[in-house]
Amino acid sequence: MSAAPEIVTRAEQPYVAIRGQVSMAELGAFAVRTGEVFAWLRARGLAPAGAPFLKYNVIDMTRQLEVENGVPIAALADGAGGGEGEFISGVLPAGRYATVTHVGHPSELLEATKALLDWAAAQDLTWDVSPSGDGERWGSRLEIYLTDPGEEPDMSKWVTQLAFRLAD
């Protein structure tokens, strides 16, 4: 079940992430690496500043996705992106985002995503996306995981917010 989509304005948000090139079949294994990002933050005394997310940078559903498994932080982190393994730091861009909050199993997120894309098309909204040789390159396309699986093991009760940046 998803709430009605809406448009919100988001401030920029620093984050730390692991970036990966994965197929749709490999996405689940990449998504569960969030614990590694939390461990990296703990080892450096950094606190999360929000819920973990997947950020879809490039999407080609038939070939490969470029995805970041990230956690928001208060300020840019030293060490991330500076050759320290897979960890990078970045900033989610400020701007207008079309959002929808979904309650249900993660397997239902494709359907929720399609509903958000269809809603935006009906509203004549334009995404912050451009074609590239690797697929669609998004300015910011997020799945934000608002439920802690350690606190709620029933995946049918998980709350996920989709937030896709709109073109200026």
C-alpha positions in Angstrom: 0.0 0.0 0.0 1.3 3.4 -0.9 0.3 6.9 0.2 -0.6 9.5 -2.4 2.4 11.0 -4.2 3.4 14.6 -3.4 6.1 17.1 -4.3 8.5 18.1 -1.5 11.5 20.4 -1.3 14.6 18.7 0.1 17.8 20.4 1.4 21.1 19.0 0.3 22.3 16.1 2.4 25.9 14.8 2.8 26.2 11.1 2.9 28.7 8.1 2.9 28.0 5.2 0.6 29.3 2.1 -1.2 28.9 2.4 -4.9 28.4 -0.7 -7.1 27.7 -1.8 -10.6 25.0 -4.5 -10.3 22.4 -6.3 -12.4 18.8 -6.5 -11.2 19.6 -10.1 -10.1 22.5 -8.8 -7.9 20.6 -5.8 -6.5 19.3 -7.7 -3.4 22.8 -8.8 -2.4 24.1 -5.2 -2.8 21.2 -3.7 -0.8 22.0 -5.8 2.3 25.5 -4.1 2.5 24.1 -1.2 4.5 25.6 -2.7 7.7 29.0 -2.1 6.2 28.3 1.6 5.8 27.0 1.8 9.4 30.2 0.0 10.6 32.4 2.4 8.6 30.6 5.4 10.3 30.9 3.8 13.8 34.6 3.2 13.3 35.1 6.9 12.7 32.8 8.2 15.4 30.3 9.5 12.9 26.6 9.4 13.6 23.9 8.8 10.9 21.8 11.8 10.2 18.8 10.0 8.7 17.6 6.7 7.3 19.7 4.6 4.9 19.0 4.6 1.2 19.8 3.3 -2.2 20.6 5.9 -4.8 20.1 4.9 -8.4 22.6 6.8 -10.5 22.3 5.0 -13.8 19.5 2.6 -14.7 19.5 0.1 -17.5 17.1 -2.6 -16.3 18.3 -5.1 -18.9 22.0 -4.7 -18.3 23.4 -3.0 -15.3 22.6 -0.4 -12.6 25.0 2.0 -10.9 23.8 2.2 -7.3 25.0 3.7 -4.1 24.1 2.1 -0.7 24.3 5.1 1.6 23.6 6.7 4.9 23.1 10.4 5.5 25.6 12.2 7.8 25.8 15.8 9.2 28.9 16.9 7.2 31.1 15.5 4.5 33.3 12.7 5.9 37.1 12.7 5.7 38.5 9.5 4.2 35.5 8.5 2.2 36.2 8.8 -1.5 39.8 9.3 -0.9 40.9 5.8 -1.9 39.6 4.2 1.3 38.2 1.0 -0.2 34.8 1.2 -1.7 33.5 4.0 0.5 32.6 7.4 -1.1 31.1 10.5 0.2 28.8 12.8 -1.6 25.9 15.2 -1.3 22.3 14.5 -2.3 21.3 17.6 -4.2 18.7 20.0 -2.9 15.6 20.5 -5.0 12.1 19.5 -5.7 11.4 15.8 -5.4 8.3 13.7 -6.2 7.8 11.3 -3.4 5.6 8.5 -2.3 5.7 6.4 0.9 5.1 2.7 0.5 4.2 0.3 3.3 4.9 -3.3 2.2 7.4 -5.9 1.1 10.4 -4.7 -0.8 9.3 -6.8 -3.8 6.4 -4.4 -4.2 8.8 -1.4 -4.8 8.9 -1.9 -8.6 5.1 -1.5 -8.6 5.3 1.6 -6.3 8.0 3.0 -8.6 5.9 2.5 -11.7 2.9 4.2 -9.9 5.1 7.2 -9.0 6.5 7.5 -12.6 2.9 7.2 -14.0 1.6 9.9 -11.6 4.4 12.3 -12.5 3.7 11.8 -16.2 0.0 12.5 -15.6 1.1 15.7 -13.8 3.4 16.7 -16.7 6.4 16.7 -14.4 9.9 16.4 -15.8 12.5 14.3 -14.0 16.2 15.2 -13.4 17.3 12.5 -15.8 19.3 12.3 -19.0 20.2 9.6 -21.5 23.7 8.2 -21.5 25.5 5.3 -23.2 25.0 3.3 -20.0 21.3 4.0 -19.5 19.3 6.7 -17.8 21.5 8.9 -15.6 19.5 10.3 -12.7 20.3 13.5 -10.7 18.9 11.9 -7.6 16.6 8.8 -7.4 16.3 7.4 -3.9 14.7 4.5 -2.1 14.8 5.6 1.6 14.4 2.7 4.1 12.4 4.1 7.1 12.0 0.8 8.9 14.9 -0.8 10.9 14.7 -4.6 10.0 16.1 -5.3 13.5 13.0 -3.7 15.1 10.5 -4.9 12.5 11.3 -8.3 11.0 7.9 -8.5 9.1 8.9 -7.3 5.7 5.2 -6.7 4.8 5.2 -3.8 7.4 8.4 -2.1 6.1 8.1 1.6 5.2 10.0 2.9 2.2 10.0 6.4 0.7 10.7 6.9 -2.9 12.1 10.3 -3.7 12.9 11.2 -7.3 14.4 14.7 -8.1 12.5 16.8 -10.6 14.2 18.9 -13.2 14.5 22.6 -12.3 
